[in-house]
Amino acid sequence: MRVTDTFNAVAGTYDEERRRLIPCFDAFYGAAVEVAAPPLRAALAAGRTPEVLDLGAGTGLLSLLLAAAVPGVRLTLVDGAPAMLARATAQLDARGVPHRTVRADLVDELPPGRYDAVVSALAIHHLDDAGKRALYRRAAAVLTPGGVFVNAEQVAGPTPELDRRYDEVWMRRIAELGASPDEIAASRERMRHDRPATVTDQCRWLAEAGLVDVDCFFKEWRFAVFGGRAA
Ligand SMILES: C[S@@+](CC[C@H](N)C(=O)[O-])C[C@H]1O[C@@H](n2cnc3c(N)ncnc32)[C@H](O)[C@@H]1O
């Protein structure tokens, strides 16, 4: 089963279980919104509609938070799972947020256009490292000058021991948050598709892609938010 099939199968319950599976949910997504917002506000101030590209957008969780933080944005959501995108459309339509969805693989060409922010949450770790690096290069190439790329991501520990600790802490915390044995088992099954990379490697790949002011803006164990800006 491909990773997008596994998400298609859980699209109906995906949103509801997120806060139980991401212990730092508010700080994690909040940091991504904070990083992406400045060029969007600058576009609005210049009388332009800010364009956002959300890679592996799923049910639109990050897109919805961005649209709430910066009303007036136009979103392009890319994902390989049509059932996830259908939920995103329903939620964005209900809030009157202008958007389009594109069913595509993250290894494909990006939807044509120039974007003030290219954002992603918990999706790019499904690509192998060569795929991540290539995607970072394509994302940097479609940013407007001053545009921002931000990835809110599940990352690998810098050593096997720290990676083991990340997992141990995550398991303990989601159990405390009330994740059921079934939710944990399903999540574990999906995680068999994961290929997380370290923050250090990914920040280096972003700099190699030509971005400046590359940094990790938030990190709590395996959850990190990092990105950079087009010069
Ligand atoms: C964990 S969900 C994250 C969704 C959303 N960004 C969020 O924060 O809730 C991962 C999403 O990435 C999509 N995805 C994973 N690998 C993909 C690929 N190679 N091409 C397109 N979509 C992919 C899945 O279909 C799924 O919707």
The ligand as a Tripos MOL2 file, in Angstrom:
@<TRIPOS>MOLECULE
LIG
   27    29     1     0     0
SMALL
NO_CHARGES

@<TRIPOS>ATOM
      1 C1          0.4580   13.3840    7.9290 C.3       1 LIG1
      2 S1         -0.4280   14.0220    6.5610 S.3       1 LIG1
      3 C2         -0.2160   15.7620    6.7840 C.3       1 LIG1
      4 C3         -1.3520   16.5460    6.2120 C.3       1 LIG1
      5 C4         -1.3640   18.0320    6.5770 C.3       1 LIG1
      6 N1         -0.2340   18.7190    5.9870 N.3       1 LIG1
      7 C5         -1.3810   18.2110    8.0730 C.2       1 LIG1
      8 O1         -0.5030   18.8890    8.6190 O.co2     1 LIG1
      9 O2         -2.3000   17.6900    8.7090 O.co2     1 LIG1
     10 C6          0.6400   13.6830    5.1910 C.3       1 LIG1
     11 C7          0.0040   14.0140    3.8550 C.3       1 LIG1
     12 O3          1.0110   13.9450    2.8490 O.3       1 LIG1
     13 C8          0.4860   13.2710    1.7200 C.3       1 LIG1
     14 N2          1.6070   12.6600    1.0090 N.ar      1 LIG1
     15 C9          2.5530   11.8460    1.5150 C.ar      1 LIG1
     16 N3          3.4400   11.5100    0.5780 N.ar      1 LIG1
     17 C10         3.0420   12.1090   -0.5620 C.ar      1 LIG1
     18 C11         3.5590   12.1480   -1.8790 C.ar      1 LIG1
     19 N4          4.6870   11.4930   -2.2280 N.pl3     1 LIG1
     20 N5          2.9030   12.8770   -2.8000 N.ar      1 LIG1
     21 C12         1.7710   13.5730   -2.4710 C.ar      1 LIG1
     22 N6          1.2280   13.5650   -1.2390 N.ar      1 LIG1
     23 C13         1.8690   12.8510   -0.2870 C.ar      1 LIG1
     24 C14        -0.5020   12.2610    2.2750 C.3       1 LIG1
     25 O4         -1.4590   11.8670    1.3270 O.3       1 LIG1
     26 C15        -1.1030   13.0380    3.4500 C.3       1 LIG1
     27 O5         -2.2640   13.7350    3.0830 O.3       1 LIG1
@<TRIPOS>BOND
     1     1     2 1
     2     2     3 1
     3     2    10 1
     4     3     4 1
     5     4     5 1
     6     5     6 1
     7     5     7 1
     8     7     8 2
     9     7     9 1
    10    10    11 1
    11    11    12 1
    12    11    26 1
    13    12    13 1
    14    13    14 1
    15    13    24 1
    16    14    15 ar
    17    14    23 ar
    18    15    16 ar
    19    16    17 ar
    20    17    18 ar
    21    17    23 ar
    22    18    19 1
    23    18    20 ar
    24    20    21 ar
    25    21    22 ar
    26    22    23 ar
    27    24    25 1
    28    24    26 1
    29    26    27 1
@<TRIPOS>SUBSTRUCTURE
     1 LIG1         1 GROUP 0 **** ****
